[in-house]
Amino acid sequence: QIAVSGLSVQINGHTDNKGNPESNLALSKKRAEAVKQFLMANAASNFPTERITTRGYGDTQPIGTDAQNRRVEIILFSTK
């Protein structure tokens, strides 16, 4: 288990470049929100809502193949 007390969490959703850019942006936001909901449902005391932000980037930040671009990134950072 990761200790995240005192840290903020940013969840970034991404997609591949297949399909409509607006639909991809909406899908990437939904992916990030789904991870947020999972973390809050399974470890709410470690992931209070005020310390979690979500962002959707659609297909604007590719890192490789289509499968690699369909991803969610979780970034932990200190706000102190």
Sequence and secondary structure as in RCSB ss.txt:
>XXXX:A:sequence
QIAVSGLSVQINGHTDNKGNPESNLALSKKRAEAVKQFLMANAASNFPTERITTRGYGDTQPIGTDAQNRRVEII
LFSTK
>XXXX:A:secstr
    TTEEEEEEE   S S HHHHHHHHHHHHHHHHHHHHHHHTTTS GGGEEEEE TTSS  SSHHHHS EEEE
EEE  
